[in-house]
Amino acid sequence: MMVKMEFFMKEIKHSRGINNDIYQDSLKIRKAVFVKEQQVPQNLEIDADEDLCTYFNIYLDGQVVATARFSPTADNGVHIQRVAVLSDFRQQHLGSELIKTIVQYARDHDYAYAILGAQDHAQAFYKNLGFKVIGEQYTEVGILHHDMKLNL
């Protein structure tokens, strides 16, 4: 079932670290998408970097429906990770809206680039947002990926 979002009030919220509701809401989406749908073990999905990241969520009428996070890199970039949209809300450009929001945030804070590890089936999605494939294919949690980069 796909839910049309034209009558929803939409909000994008962000926060850093794990001691807030935005992080807890992000975990709900990640557990539904990565752990339940994609069968990623929860101990791999929730990692040691959780408290170092900034989390971005989209809320429709107060319900969290999409999430992503980034952590700063050592050379002034942002590493975008854990991009996920609840299945009922896909194909409505929420993922691209999240990525564009993070990219704008990174530009506003003078980061030099954004990098991410894209699941291979999602490469076209990221290419449409200006990212370019860099490096060789690799497997992470049993899923094929390529790193992709966008210079800011």
N, C-alpha and C positions, 0 to 999 in steps of 0.2 A: 504494500500500500504506500503510495506516495502522497504526501501532504502538500497541498498548494500553499504557498506562503504569502500570497498577495494581501491578506487581511490581518497579518500579524504585525505587532510592533517589534521591530528589530533593534537590538542593541549589541554592540561589540565592546567587551570589557577585557582589560588585561591587568595582570599583576605579576610581581616577581616572587619566587619562593613558594614554599608549601604550606605556610601558615595562614591560609585564607580560603574563602569559599570558591574563588575562581579556580584554584588548583583542584579542590575536591570535585568540582563540576567537570573539569578536564579529565580527571581519572574516570568518571562515570562513562564518558564518551569513549575513552581509550579502552576500557575494559569491554564495552559492548562491541566495538569495532575490531580491535586487535586481538584481544584474548578470546572472546566468544566467536566472532565471525571467522577470523583468520587463524585461530588456534595457536596464537603466540603464547608461550608460557608466561604467566603473570610475573614470575621472578625475572624474566628477561625484559618484559615491557616496562616495569617500574625499575629504574636504574639508579645508580649512585649520583647522577647529575640532577635529580629532581629539584633540589633546593637552589641550584645555580641558574635555573631557567626562568624566562619570562613567558607566561601563558596567556594566550588570546582565545577567547570563547565568543561564539555568536549565540545570542539568546533570542528566541521568538516568544513573545508574550511571557517572558520570564523563564522559559524552559531552555536549558542548554541543548543545542543541536549540533554544534561543530566546535572543534578545538584544534589548536596547533601550539607549538612552543618553539622558542629559540634560546640558544646559549651563545655568548660571545666566544669568538675564537681568539687565539693568542696573537693573531696578526690583523686585528681590527675588522673582522668579519662577523657575520651571524650564521650560526648553524641551525637551520630550521628542521624541526623533527615533529613526529607524532601528529601529522595532519590527518584529521578524521572527521567525517560527517556521518551522523546517524542515518541508517539505510532509508528511512521514510522521508528524509530531507535531501537526498542526493539529486543530482541533475538540475539544481536550482542555483548554481553558481556560488554557493556558500563557501566552498573550498577556495575558489579563486579570490573571492572577497577577503577571506582570511589572509591568504598569501599577499595580496596587494596591500592590505593593512599593515602586515609585518614589514614588508619591503619599504613602505612609506615611513614607518616608525624608524627603521634602520637608517634610511636616508636623513630623516630629521635629527637623528642622533649621531650623524657623521661616521657611520660604518662604511667600509669600502666595498663590501660584497656580501652576497648571501649564498650559502651553499646548502645542499640537502642531499640525502640519499634517497633517490626515488625508486619505488618499486617499478620494475620494468613496464608493467601494464599502465602505469600512470605517467610515463615519459611525455606523451603528447600533451597532456594536461599542463605539465610544467613548461614545455617548449612554448605553448601558447602564451605563457606569462613571461617569456623572455629568457628562460633558463637554457643553458647549453650543456650537453653531456660532456663530462670530462672523465678520463680514466677508463679502466677496464670494468667489465661486469663482475659482480661479486654476489655471494649468497649471505644473507643475514636472516636469522631465524627461519631458515628454510625457504626464503623468498628471494628471487633474483632482483638485484638492484644495480643502478648506476649512480655515481655522484653527478650532480648537476650544479651549475654555478651561474649567478647573475651578478655582473659588476654594477655597483651602484654609483 
